[in-house]
Amino acid sequence: MTPLAVPMETAVFEAELERTVKADKKPELTLVETGVEPKTNASLHAGVFRVFALINAAILAVFWLTFRNDREALFMVAISAVYLGVYLGTPYMLSRVGGRIDPVQKKPFAQFLAQPFETWTGVISGREALLQITLVPAAILIAVTGMGVIIGVSR
């Protein structure tokens, strides 16, 4: 009679596991002072806000082109434009109060994109911060453009 389960020799597997565990251990790093580290930015550059505003303005332009023959729909687009102006204008006006100019605003936009940017969850690059802020509005712009084309073709 054959047993249902044959005991296996596990010493080979255990040795391989030990070897991988030891290989995964990283050597301790020694800190070497390399000079001046780039200071992380804690505020956004105005270029990020400009890109965000342009994407949202493009969404409204697509709506205007799509519904240019419908006066009621254009009225709703105009109301949305006023809300967008308030939504973007309020932080702009508040940034001008006090007369203090943020040092980040003095940097070129390309330099901001290359430098580290501090968030609540860690440090990312300025380029990644721009991507995180504009990704959803850009996806909405693509979707709205597609819908506008479909509506325009179906008329």
C-alpha positions in Angstrom: 0.0 0.0 0.0 1.3 3.4 -1.0 1.2 6.2 1.6 -0.9 9.3 0.5 1.8 11.8 1.5 5.5 11.2 1.1 7.6 13.2 3.5 10.0 15.4 1.5 13.5 16.4 2.4 13.3 20.1 3.2 16.9 20.8 4.0 17.6 22.0 0.5 14.7 24.4 0.5 15.6 25.7 4.0 19.2 26.4 2.9 17.9 28.3 -0.2 15.6 30.4 2.1 18.5 31.1 4.5 20.6 32.2 1.5 17.9 34.6 0.2 17.2 36.1 3.6 20.9 36.8 4.1 21.2 38.2 0.5 18.2 40.5 1.2 20.0 42.2 4.2 21.3 45.4 3.0 24.7 46.6 4.2 24.6 49.5 6.7 25.0 52.8 5.0 27.7 55.2 6.2 26.7 58.8 6.1 29.0 61.0 4.1 28.5 64.7 4.0 28.3 65.7 0.3 27.8 69.4 0.8 24.6 71.3 0.4 21.4 69.2 -0.1 18.7 70.7 -2.2 16.1 72.4 0.0 12.7 70.9 -0.4 10.0 73.2 -1.6 6.9 73.5 0.6 4.8 75.7 -1.6 3.8 75.3 -5.3 5.2 77.4 -8.1 2.8 79.7 -9.9 3.4 77.6 -13.1 1.5 74.7 -11.5 -1.5 76.9 -11.0 -1.2 78.3 -14.5 -1.3 74.7 -16.0 -4.3 73.8 -13.7 -6.1 77.0 -14.8 -5.4 76.4 -18.5 -6.7 72.8 -18.3 -9.9 74.0 -16.7 -10.3 76.9 -19.2 -9.9 74.3 -22.0 -12.7 72.2 -20.4 -15.0 75.3 -20.5 -13.9 76.0 -24.1 -14.9 72.5 -25.1 -18.2 73.0 -23.5 -18.7 76.3 -25.2 -17.8 74.8 -28.6 -20.1 71.8 -28.0 -23.1 73.8 -26.9 -22.6 77.1 -28.9 -26.0 76.8 -30.5 -27.9 76.3 -27.3 -28.4 79.5 -25.3 -29.5 77.8 -22.1 -26.5 75.6 -22.1 -24.2 78.5 -22.8 -25.7 80.3 -19.8 -24.7 77.3 -17.7 -21.2 77.4 -19.2 -21.0 81.1 -18.3 -22.0 80.4 -14.7 -19.4 77.7 -14.6 -16.8 80.2 -15.9 -17.7 82.6 -13.1 -17.3 79.8 -10.5 -13.9 78.9 -12.0 -12.8 82.5 -11.8 -13.8 82.7 -8.1 -12.2 79.2 -7.5 -8.9 80.3 -9.0 -9.1 84.0 -8.2 -9.5 83.7 -4.5 -6.1 81.9 -3.9 -4.5 84.4 -6.3 -5.8 87.4 -4.4 -4.8 85.9 -1.0 -1.3 85.2 -2.3 -0.9 88.9 -3.1 -2.0 90.1 0.4 0.9 91.1 2.7 3.4 91.9 0.0 5.7 89.0 0.9 6.8 87.1 -2.2 7.4 83.4 -1.7 11.0 82.4 -2.6 9.7 79.5 -4.8 8.0 82.1 -7.1 11.4 83.6 -7.9 12.8 80.3 -9.3 12.3 79.3 -12.9 9.5 76.8 -13.4 11.9 74.2 -14.8 14.0 74.4 -11.7 10.9 73.9 -9.5 10.0 70.8 -11.5 13.4 69.3 -10.9 13.7 70.0 -7.2 12.1 68.0 -4.3 8.7 69.0 -3.1 7.4 68.2 0.4 4.0 66.7 0.9 2.2 65.2 3.9 3.1 61.7 2.9 6.8 62.3 1.9 9.0 64.1 -0.6 8.4 63.9 -4.3 9.8 65.9 -7.2 8.1 69.1 -8.4 7.3 67.2 -11.7 5.4 64.5 -9.7 3.6 67.2 -7.8 2.5 68.8 -11.1 1.4 65.5 -12.4 -0.6 64.7 -9.2 -2.4 68.0 -9.4 -3.2 68.1 -13.1 -3.8 64.4 -13.8 -7.5 64.3 -13.0 -8.4 67.6 -14.7 -6.4 66.4 -17.8 -8.4 63.1 -17.8 -11.6 65.1 -17.6 -10.5 67.3 -20.5 -9.9 64.2 -22.6 -13.3 62.8 -21.7 -15.1 66.1 -22.3 -13.4 66.5 -25.6 -14.4 63.0 -26.6 -18.0 63.6 -25.6 -18.0 67.0 -27.4 -16.9 65.3 -30.6 -19.5 62.6 -30.2 -22.2 65.2 -29.6 -21.0 67.3 -32.6 -20.9 64.4 -34.9 -24.4 63.2 -33.9 -26.0 66.6 -34.7 
